[in-house]
Amino acid sequence: MTYFIDRYKKIKRGAQIMIPKDIGYIITATGINKDSTVLDAGSGSGALACYLASIAKKVITYEIREDFIKIVKENKKKLGLKNLTVKKGDVFDKIKEKNIDVIILDLKDSYKAIDNVKKALKKRGFLVVYNPQITQSQAFVNKVDEDFKYIKTIELIERPWKIQGKVVRPDFKGLGFTGFLSFFRKK
């Protein structure tokens, strides 16, 4: 038997992917489950969309670059994900879907999508924004209006440990910072 995680680790990459420590936190902080409809904007290689499609009812991912769309579709097929819809589109222009449980933005200038996110996200739905720089997170938080409740911004730092016989110490090859996650809830 091959587990999903074993196949997932072999997906094709083009753009930098969101890694499992960040994906796991998004899942737990928003409660994504088998009944959730999720929209991911800024597919890149599709790592986040594919992982979420392995647990959610439906995942829609938007991407503007043809080369990335091709990689996402290849990864979708490799992982056998029938509930993942890959769309060529720009969430800054329009989001066709409505009543979405969770929207995740991994885009430069994500704040430009706020009005479209507001229309697509269901009441009490979650908005998650991933940014590589804290100043981008600050800009987004400062542009969100009163229709959203700001929850928090975090960074996750992973620090593995070496445990071998009597040796117990941090492994110096730790994966530190990858990005900042900001969480909001639609009122």
ABEGO torsion letter per residue (X at the ends): XBBAAAAAAABBBABBBBBAAAAAAAAAAAGBBAABBBBBBGAEAGAAAAAAAAABABBBBBBABAAAAAAAAAAAAAAGBAABBBBBBBAAABBABBGBABBBBBBBGAAAAAAAAAAABBBGBBBBBBBABAAAAAAAAAABBAABBBABBBBBBBBBBBBBEABBBBBAABBBBAEBBBBBBBX
